[in-house]
């Protein structure tokens, strides 16, 4: 998201340089650059340089701890990576996680937003409650859900009340990823609910009045007034959820450590484990590079698809 | 107006960055060893003990005594929380800002020695010959660290439990055999009296897995790596002995003798009477004795063929290779190796004192004392985790492999993958020559 901010800043800067530069303009131009400096320095040191380093390190055998300097080893890291079963499993898990979570989480968030977008007493209470998980640290949420997911934890106790024998959520390879998906949706949907809500409130009330005068039902109002009015919000939500889903790490690291049997391992988790626990900086850089390419490709595809729709409108 | 804005922004920026640069300066001042007025040299010392008051106090006492005993050097203790300690050391090493004296977890010693973090403890051979071998950090024939204590894994259970099911109480000379142990667990399981017949504490994470479970593998006759040249794990980690271990390990779960994943507080399960037998370190002895008194038994681990084995090596002290005043650091190390300090730290931690003379000073660890049995286990059964710089990698591979096996992965395939990865790592580092 910060990259988008910089791009926007650049866009305004370049549009301004098109004008004839008056004296005051020159000064304000300098001020703008000066104000950009702190963010620029931080971005370069903590984003651009590390990304650049990743490109270089991925082709070396650099180690976290080693008395010997790193050596250039060509594409060795990549051939090793593509032969690694855990990598393909992690990639599969990451894609599955994203494919499931993007539609469900945005739909749940939209439903919540529509529910609380009413003038009713106590609606602020529900807004707060739905948003509460978002302001809670993911680490805390993961710890709490870990207890709830235990074989004799809260969730299975509730299931037992209705006569269902719950599985060992985090211990069973068939259920662990689903368990992570459920808790991730619960944690993050409040954030997207707020964004949907802001989108809903930009839709003028007259449209609904007109629609109801025309005799449109509640569903027709949603389908023909609300949904078209939310197109821009929908694009934003689609892209942010997708990126967040691909970078799944915290929950995995705390709740399952990638297990059981790699059923919850993700690409980012694998990169962190390889780079820090196993101290293979070069190999981890190669994983990060592959991840970078995948996320870039997905973002570009999404951008292309959504831009097409805008033009067609 | 804009010019003034520009100046204002610039001034704000300078003001904002100033504290950082100042902080950097003051940080730079506390380098590993620095001379102060009056000719006293300061030696910085790092420890992982910030969260462990008793042990930290014992270490502080040694330092206070040392600082009072002479005027040439002054040791300055800086304590870190254990969770972030290793990262701090690695980061400090990268920035060439390691302290003169630091503690390390035993299995990391060879990795840090190879990486050039640690310097050999020259001229201390006489003093260190009195220490148990399992508390010394050795690599390539040199000693890099010594520890005050060790820990002994054992089978904690109650006399009344074993008697109820007619199970023989094993001794150090005649431990349980594999068949005997399985029969005992089956009997306990079938009785239904215990929710958990046997607890291997599989819910623990991190170093616990190689520390606790690689001795079981070694008792079967396998190992983490071939120890003749530390080049390959082929045949040792995926041979028939290792396969037998893997099948037994998974069998515990399929036969419902252990829980697939232990609870968050397995020692509490034992103290509450839910667990019949728990595989635990001697650190749990004090609580268990308090609860069950004379009924408590601390039994030797099972003999799966090559005798019972337990992991050796806990936290140890060393001198950094970059220390600008090695003479002073070694002087402290010699001073701090005195038996009375070994005893003091062992009392504070309730762990096994590293020297015979110290053991005689610690209540319970004197010959025939209640805790003497742990010292005997440590002396008789302890196997060090392989002293190769590749150990840190081996540990992560073994942990993942053991977890996969426990969860039902094909044992031979899982072990073969681990061997492949370990061998590749050893080779890519040129076998740490």
Interface residues (C-beta under 8 A of the other chain):
Chain A: X24 X27 X28 X30 X31 X34 X35 X37 X38 X61 X63 X64 X65 X66 X67 X68 X80 X85 X147 X150 X168 X170 X171 X173 X257 X258 X259 X260 X261 X262 X273 X277 X278 X279 X280
Chain B: X2 X3 X5 X6 X9 X10 X13 X16 X90 X93 X111 X112 X114 X115 X116 X205 X260 X261 X263 X264 X392 X393 X396 X397 X400 X403 X404 X407 X408 X409 X417 X424 X425 X428 X429 X430
